[in-house]
Amino acid sequence: MFNTYDAADYTEQGIETFREFLEDGSLYQMFLVGSYRLFVATLYGRMVGMLGLRERAHISLLFVDGQCHRNGIGSALVELAAETVAKEARGNALSVHASPYAVEFYRKLGFSATETERKQDGIRFTPMILELE
């Protein structure tokens, strides 16, 4: 899904940085110690969406199968993450570094940019936040 929707907005360095992030084992280690949570959406036994939550309140790696876009799966995953942050982490905000492809999606869910688009290690993103009630 990354290659289809996000990679075009990244430099070669950004694509490599993203792959290293996935493959270096740090996500797995965070998962083992409980500092990384994974929410999964399934449809007829097939995974169609996922959302990672790190640092108790930061969305990391939200992806929905392209055939399932615009069916509420991503919104439901974000809503579940927000509920989890509010209840379990007692947090008052949910943050994300939105890819250019996802900025409008997050805006529609009530997120607002905390600064303009940034570029770090070849990856373009807009820091955003959702204030929780």
Phi and psi in degrees as GROMACS dihedral restraints (atoms count N, CA, C in turn):
[ dihedral_restraints ]
;  ai    aj    ak    al  type     phi  dphi    fc
    3     4     5     6     1   -57.4    20    10
    4     5     6     7     1   -47.3    20    10
    6     7     8     9     1   -60.9    20    10
    7     8     9    10     1   -36.5    20    10
    9    10    11    12     1   -75.1    20    10
   10    11    12    13     1   -42.1    20    10
   12    13    14    15     1  -108.3    20    10
   13    14    15    16     1   -24.5    20    10
   15    16    17    18     1  -117.3    20    10
   16    17    18    19     1   -35.1    20    10
   18    19    20    21     1   -56.6    20    10
   19    20    21    22     1   -33.6    20    10
   21    22    23    24     1   -62.4    20    10
   22    23    24    25     1   -23.8    20    10
   24    25    26    27     1   -88.6    20    10
   25    26    27    28     1    -1.7    20    10
   27    28    29    30     1  -112.1    20    10
   28    29    30    31     1   153.5    20    10
   30    31    32    33     1   -78.0    20    10
   31    32    33    34     1   172.1    20    10
   33    34    35    36     1   -57.5    20    10
   34    35    36    37     1   -39.1    20    10
   36    37    38    39     1   -61.1    20    10
   37    38    39    40     1   -41.8    20    10
   39    40    41    42     1   -64.2    20    10
   40    41    42    43     1   -41.3    20    10
   42    43    44    45     1   -62.9    20    10
   43    44    45    46     1   -43.1    20    10
   45    46    47    48     1   -65.7    20    10
   46    47    48    49     1   -41.4    20    10
   48    49    50    51     1   -60.0    20    10
   49    50    51    52     1   -44.1    20    10
   51    52    53    54     1   -62.5    20    10
   52    53    54    55     1   -47.1    20    10
   54    55    56    57     1   -61.0    20    10
   55    56    57    58     1   -41.7    20    10
   57    58    59    60     1   -61.8    20    10
   58    59    60    61     1   -40.4    20    10
   60    61    62    63     1   -58.2    20    10
   61    62    63    64     1   -40.8    20    10
   63    64    65    66     1   -74.2    20    10
   64    65    66    67     1   -33.2    20    10
   66    67    68    69     1  -101.5    20    10
   67    68    69    70     1    -9.2    20    10
   69    70    71    72     1   -79.7    20    10
   70    71    72    73     1    -4.5    20    10
   72    73    74    75     1    91.2    20    10
   73    74    75    76     1    -8.5    20    10
   75    76    77    78     1   -67.9    20    10
   76    77    78    79     1   -37.2    20    10
   78    79    80    81     1   -61.7    20    10
   79    80    81    82     1   -44.5    20    10
   81    82    83    84     1   -61.8    20    10
   82    83    84    85     1   -42.6    20    10
   84    85    86    87     1   -63.9    20    10
   85    86    87    88     1   -41.7    20    10
   87    88    89    90     1   -62.5    20    10
   88    89    90    91     1   -39.4    20    10
   90    91    92    93     1   -62.3    20    10
   91    92    93    94     1   -44.6    20    10
   93    94    95    96     1   -62.2    20    10
   94    95    96    97     1   -35.6    20    10
   96    97    98    99     1   -91.7    20    10
   97    98    99   100     1     0.7    20    10
   99   100   101   102     1    87.5    20    10
  100   101   102   103     1    11.4    20    10
  102   103   104   105     1   -99.6    20    10
  103   104   105   106     1     6.8    20    10
  105   106   107   108     1  -138.0    20    10
  106   107   108   109     1   123.5    20    10
  108   109   110   111     1  -112.6    20    10
  109   110   111   112     1   149.3    20    10
  111   112   113   114     1  -126.9    20    10
  112   113   114   115     1   126.6    20    10
  114   115   116   117     1  -110.9    20    10
  115   116   117   118     1   135.0    20    10
  117   118   119   120     1  -127.5    20    10
  118   119   120   121     1   139.3    20    10
  120   121   122   123     1  -108.8    20    10
  121   122   123   124     1   132.6    20    10
  123   124   125   126     1  -122.8    20    10
  124   125   126   127     1   153.6    20    10
  126   127   128   129     1  -138.1    20    10
  127   128   129   130     1   115.9    20    10
  129   130   131   132     1    53.2    20    10
  130   131   132   133     1    41.8    20    10
  132   133   134   135     1    79.7    20    10
  133   134   135   136     1     4.2    20    10
  135   136   137   138     1  -112.1    20    10
  136   137   138   139     1   132.9    20    10
  138   139   140   141     1   -69.6    20    10
  139   140   141   142     1   125.2    20    10
  141   142   143   144     1  -120.1    20    10
  142   143   144   145     1    -5.3    20    10
  144   145   146   147     1  -163.8    20    10
  145   146   147   148     1   156.2    20    10
  147   148   149   150     1  -154.2    20    10
  148   149   150   151     1   151.3    20    10
  150   151   152   153     1  -141.9    20    10
  151   152   153   154     1   127.8    20    10
  153   154   155   156     1   -98.6    20    10
  154   155   156   157     1   142.9    20    10
  156   157   158   159     1  -126.3    20    10
  157   158   159   160     1   116.1    20    10
  159   160   161   162     1  -119.5    20    10
  160   161   162   163     1   163.2    20    10
  162   163   164   165     1    52.5    20    10
  163   164   165   166     1    31.1    20    10
  165   166   167   168     1    66.8    20    10
  166   167   168   169     1   -16.2    20    10
  168   169   170   171     1  -153.9    20    10
  169   170   171   172     1    23.4    20    10
  171   172   173   174     1  -123.6    20    10
  172   173   174   175     1   120.8    20    10
  174   175   176   177     1   -70.6    20    10
  175   176   177   178     1   130.5    20    10
  177   178   179   180     1  -135.0    20    10
  178   179   180   181     1   123.7    20    10
  180   181   182   183     1    67.7    20    10
  181   182   183   184     1    60.2    20    10
  183   184   185   186     1   -89.1    20    10
  184   185   186   187     1   119.5    20    10
  186   187   188   189     1  -137.4    20    10
  187   188   189   190     1   140.8    20    10
  189   190   191   192     1  -129.8    20    10
  190   191   192   193     1   135.0    20    10
  192   193   194   195     1   -50.6    20    10
  193   194   195   196     1   132.3    20    10
  195   196   197   198     1   -56.1    20    10
  196   197   198   199     1   -32.5    20    10
  198   199   200   201     1   -71.1    20    10
  199   200   201   202     1   -12.3    20    10
  201   202   203   204     1  -111.4    20    10
  202   203   204   205     1     6.0    20    10
  204   205   206   207     1   -59.6    20    10
  205   206   207   208     1   150.9    20    10
  207   208   209   210     1    65.5    20    10
  208   209   210   211     1    29.9    20    10
  210   211   212   213     1  -119.8    20    10
  211   212   213   214     1     9.8    20    10
  213   214   215   216     1    88.1    20    10
  214   215   216   217     1     3.4    20    10
  216   217   218   219     1   -68.3    20    10
  217   218   219   220     1   -49.0    20    10
  219   220   221   222     1   -62.1    20    10
  220   221   222   223     1   -42.2    20    10
  222   223   224   225     1   -61.7    20    10
  223   224   225   226     1   -42.1    20    10
  225   226   227   228     1   -65.2    20    10
  226   227   228   229     1   -39.1    20    10
  228   229   230   231     1   -65.3    20    10
  229   230   231   232     1   -41.5    20    10
  231   232   233   234     1   -65.7    20    10
  232   233   234   235     1   -41.3    20    10
  234   235   236   237     1   -61.6    20    10
  235   236   237   238     1   -42.4    20    10
  237   238   239   240     1   -63.2    20    10
  238   239   240   241     1   -42.6    20    10
  240   241   242   243     1   -62.4    20    10
  241   242   243   244     1   -42.5    20    10
  243   244   245   246     1   -63.1    20    10
  244   245   246   247     1   -42.9    20    10
  246   247   248   249     1   -62.3    20    10
  247   248   249   250     1   -40.7    20    10
  249   250   251   252     1   -64.3    20    10
  250   251   252   253     1   -44.5    20    10
  252   253   254   255     1   -62.2    20    10
  253   254   255   256     1   -45.0    20    10
  255   256   257   258     1   -64.5    20    10
  256   257   258   259     1   -41.4    20    10
  258   259   260   261     1   -84.1    20    10
  259   260   261   262     1   -56.7    20    10
  261   262   263   264     1   -82.1    20    10
  262   263   264   265     1   -39.9    20    10
  264   265   266   267     1   -94.6    20    10
  265   266   267   268     1    -5.8    20    10
  267   268   269   270     1    52.0    20    10
  268   269   270   271     1    37.1    20    10
  270   271   272   273     1   -88.2    20    10
  271   272   273   274     1   160.0    20    10
  273   274   275   276     1  -114.7    20    10
  274   275   276   277     1     5.3    20    10
  276   277   278   279     1  -155.6    20    10
  277   278   279   280     1   152.8    20    10
  279   280   281   282     1  -121.2    20    10
  280   281   282   283     1   130.4    20    10
  282   283   284   285     1  -115.8    20    10
  283   284   285   286     1   162.6    20    10
  285   286   287   288     1  -157.5    20    10
  286   287   288   289     1   149.9    20    10
  288   289   290   291     1  -104.2    20    10
  289   290   291   292     1    93.3    20    10
  291   292   293   294     1   -76.7    20    10
  292   293   294   295     1   131.6    20    10
  294   295   296   297     1   -68.2    20    10
  295   296   297   298     1   159.3    20    10
  297   298   299   300     1   -53.9    20    10
  298   299   300   301     1   -36.3    20    10
  300   301   302   303     1   -64.2    20    10
  301   302   303   304     1   -30.5    20    10
  303   304   305   306     1  -101.0    20    10
  304   305   306   307     1    -6.6    20    10
  306   307   308   309     1   -54.5    20    10
  307   308   309   310     1   -48.8    20    10
  309   310   311   312     1   -65.4    20    10
  310   311   312   313     1   -36.9    20    10
  312   313   314   315     1   -57.6    20    10
  313   314   315   316     1   -49.2    20    10
  315   316   317   318     1   -65.8    20    10
  316   317   318   319     1   -38.1    20    10
  318   319   320   321     1   -58.9    20    10
  319   320   321   322     1   -42.7    20    10
  321   322   323   324     1   -63.6    20    10
  322   323   324   325     1   -23.5    20    10
  324   325   326   327     1   -89.1    20    10
  325   326   327   328     1    -0.9    20    10
  327   328   329   330     1   103.5    20    10
  328   329   330   331     1     2.0    20    10
  330   331   332   333     1   -72.5    20    10
  331   332   333   334     1   151.1    20    10
  333   334   335   336     1  -130.6    20    10
  334   335   336   337     1   148.0    20    10
  336   337   338   339     1   -69.6    20    10
  337   338   339   340     1   137.4    20    10
  339   340   341   342     1   -96.2    20    10
  340   341   342   343     1   -14.6    20    10
  342   343   344   345     1  -162.7    20    10
  343   344   345   346     1   173.4    20    10
  345   346   347   348     1   -73.1    20    10
  346   347   348   349     1   169.6    20    10
  348   349   350   351     1   -54.2    20    10
  349   350   351   352     1   139.9    20    10
  351   352   353   354     1  -120.4    20    10
  352   353   354   355     1   164.4    20    10
  354   355   356   357     1  -133.6    20    10
  355   356   357   358     1   124.5    20    10
  357   358   359   360     1  -139.1    20    10
  358   359   360   361     1   125.7    20    10
  360   361   362   363     1    52.3    20    10
  361   362   363   364     1    35.8    20    10
  363   364   365   366     1    83.8    20    10
  364   365   366   367     1     0.7    20    10
  366   367   368   369     1  -103.6    20    10
  367   368   369   370     1   126.8    20    10
  369   370   371   372     1   -93.7    20    10
  370   371   372   373     1   134.5    20    10
  372   373   374   375     1  -158.4    20    10
  373   374   375   376     1   157.5    20    10
  375   376   377   378     1  -115.9    20    10
  376   377   378   379     1   117.4    20    10
  378   379   380   381     1   -65.4    20    10
  379   380   381   382     1   128.7    20    10
  381   382   383   384     1  -135.8    20    10
  382   383   384   385     1   159.7    20    10
  384   385   386   387     1  -142.7    20    10
  385   386   387   388     1   147.4    20    10
  387   388   389   390     1  -120.0    20    10
  388   389   390   391     1   116.0    20    10
  390   391   392   393     1   -73.9    20    10
  391   392   393   394     1   130.4    20    10
  393   394   395   396     1   -99.6    20    10
  394   395   396   397     1   149.8    20    10
